[in-house]
């Protein structure tokens, strides 16, 4: 005895994944055991022209209209017990490329720098663009080699889109900056005014040749490259802002910033245990 229920699957749809506007294409799906009807539907500017069955396949032809960009073709197989659908995505142009790999900071004066992407399904070529002061030395499709000319001292975008015989897809861009990346400052962000040597540091920044430090609020900072000591005894404000910049031949990076809370009246634990301070307290604050 044979029992036939809901079609538990549909077969793969066979046809082009890409179609240009104002074109036509035919899609087929092998017949499903137990199915009695086959229904084709679409989204996007697609029109079903004909559908038919032979002994092997369900066949449908479609027209892609003038406003066609992307959409789906679906087929639903069914019998008296139920139905099952399968959807096939169709596009007119390739997808947006994935992330561009390559340096984004400290490209000042660099030569023979490679930027690349992974290949995009359906693309027949790739269109790259670079800032006006950057020269493409070679182009292999999914990667380019560039020189950053001396005139490139600020920022710009390296972009790429995938191209097919139907047109160009959406661009992917990577911002590139001639100057170094922003430093990250580590150190105490809450101190007492009585603290005279408080250390701060940053990690080395790729492409930087030197570093600058500054502080607000009346405190004094003593930088030595990647580190700096702050003397808060001259503080005149309850907040201080420490800034650090990485510098190369094209200029300084945007500053790394650390905001510090300065208590103008507190003392540290070590100071409270200082013999001179405890002697002062005994002589002046403790009743005889």
Buried (B, 14 or more C-beta within 10 A) or exposed (E): EEEEEBBEEBBEBEBBEBBBBEBEBEBBBEBBEBBEEBBBBBEBBBEBEEBEEEEEBBBBBBBBEEEBEBBEBBBBBBBEEEBBEBEBEBBBBBBEBEEBEBBBBBBBBBEEBBBBBEEBEBBEEBBBBBBEBBBBEEBEBBBBBBBBBEEBBBBBEBBBBBBBEBEBBEBBBBEBBBBBBBBEBEBBEEBBBBBEEBEBBBEEBEBBEEBBBEBBBBBEBEBEEBBBBBBBBEBEEEEBBBBBBBBBEBEBBBBBEBEBEBBEEBBEEEEEEEEEBEEEEEEEEEEE
